[in-house]
Amino acid sequence: MSVNLSAFGGVGWQFFDNNGVPLAGGLIYTYEAGTTTPQATYTTSAGTVAHTNPIVLNSAGRVPGGEIWLLFASYKFVLQTSAAVLIATYDNVTSGGGLIVIANFTGDGTTVSFNLGNATNENTTNVYINGVYQQKNTYALSGSNLVFSEAPPDTSSIEVSFT
């Protein structure tokens, strides 16, 4: 799954209440922009483990694990105290915006096409199989799909970074 680092609470952010005290036990609700429809965020660049919704901040007012990763979508974030008192709402926070996106896949020896979830530019795409950089002539982009000229080996780790 393709996800990218959030501009809201991305890495290591610390949240505070209106008195400047770390927001221990604070709550971050994540919704589709302009709605109250919950929208998932993820704990790592792999995009495989969703945060709870709401995300409950630790005793230092930080996101557990330290990172918030987003789908290619617009979000609304609602920040509250542990007693559910509203501190702020941030709407239409977009993912992307030139940030580096990481997509991870596992080769099966037969699949040649992998969906990146967003149209990309081949010039800003880097592909690694088992940590080894792949030359641009070994793959192509077709819409939002990364298409290899030869299927990556079974159980190989494929990492794609793009903007």
SVG drawing of the C-alpha trace seen along z (x, -y; Angstrom):
<svg xmlns="http://www.w3.org/2000/svg" viewBox="-19 -29 41 47">
<polyline fill="none" stroke="black" stroke-width="0.4" points="0.0,0.0 1.2,-3.5 1.3,-5.9 3.2,-9.1 4.3,-10.9 1.7,-13.3 2.4,-17.0 0.2,-16.9 2.1,-15.1 4.4,-13.4 7.5,-12.4 8.1,-13.0 5.7,-15.8 4.6,-16.8 1.2,-18.1 0.3,-20.6 -2.9,-21.8 -3.9,-25.5 -1.7,-26.1 1.5,-24.7 1.4,-21.4 2.1,-18.2 -1.2,-16.7 -0.8,-13.4 -3.6,-11.0 -4.8,-13.5 -6.8,-12.3 -6.4,-12.7 -9.4,-11.8 -8.8,-11.3 -11.6,-11.8 -12.1,-12.2 -11.8,-15.9 -15.0,-17.9 -16.8,-15.0 -17.0,-12.9 -16.3,-9.7 -13.3,-8.0 -10.3,-7.6 -7.3,-5.4 -3.8,-6.5 -0.8,-4.2 2.1,-3.5 4.9,-3.0 5.7,-3.6 4.7,0.0 1.0,-1.1 0.1,2.3 -0.8,1.4 -3.4,-1.2 -3.4,-3.5 -6.4,-3.4 -8.9,-6.1 -8.6,-8.1 -4.9,-8.0 -4.2,-8.3 -1.1,-10.3 1.4,-9.0 2.3,-10.7 4.7,-13.1 1.9,-14.2 3.4,-12.3 2.0,-9.7 2.9,-6.2 5.6,-5.0 6.3,-8.6 4.8,-8.6 1.6,-9.2 1.4,-7.9 -1.5,-8.8 -3.3,-7.4 -3.4,-9.6 -6.4,-11.6 -7.4,-14.7 -7.9,-14.5 -9.6,-16.3 -7.7,-16.0 -9.5,-16.8 -7.3,-17.3 -8.9,-16.9 -7.7,-16.6 -8.0,-13.2 -11.4,-14.4 -12.6,-15.0 -12.4,-18.8 -11.7,-20.2 -8.4,-22.0 -8.4,-22.4 -9.7,-21.1 -7.5,-21.0 -9.4,-20.3 -8.3,-19.6 -4.9,-18.4 -3.6,-16.7 -1.1,-13.9 1.7,-14.1 2.7,-17.7 6.2,-16.7 6.8,-14.4 8.6,-11.2 6.2,-8.3 7.3,-4.7 5.4,-1.7 6.4,1.8 5.5,5.1 6.6,8.7 7.5,10.4 6.0,13.8 8.1,14.7 5.2,14.2 3.6,10.7 5.1,7.9 2.6,5.1 2.2,3.3 -0.3,0.6 1.3,-2.5 -2.1,-4.1 -1.2,-7.4 0.1,-8.5 3.8,-9.1 6.7,-10.5 9.3,-7.9 12.0,-10.5 11.2,-10.8 10.8,-7.1 13.4,-4.8 12.9,-1.0 14.9,1.4 14.6,5.2 16.1,6.7 17.8,3.4 19.4,3.3 18.6,0.2 16.9,1.1 17.9,-0.7 15.0,-2.6 15.2,-0.4 14.0,2.6 10.6,1.1 8.0,-1.4 5.2,-3.3 1.8,-2.8 -0.7,-5.1 -0.4,-4.3 1.1,-0.9 4.8,0.0 5.4,2.7 8.6,4.7 10.1,6.2 10.7,9.3 8.8,10.5 10.8,9.9 11.8,13.2 9.6,15.1 9.6,13.5 11.7,10.6 11.3,7.3 10.3,4.5 10.5,0.9 9.4,-2.0 10.0,-5.6 8.5,-8.4 7.2,-12.0"/>
</svg>
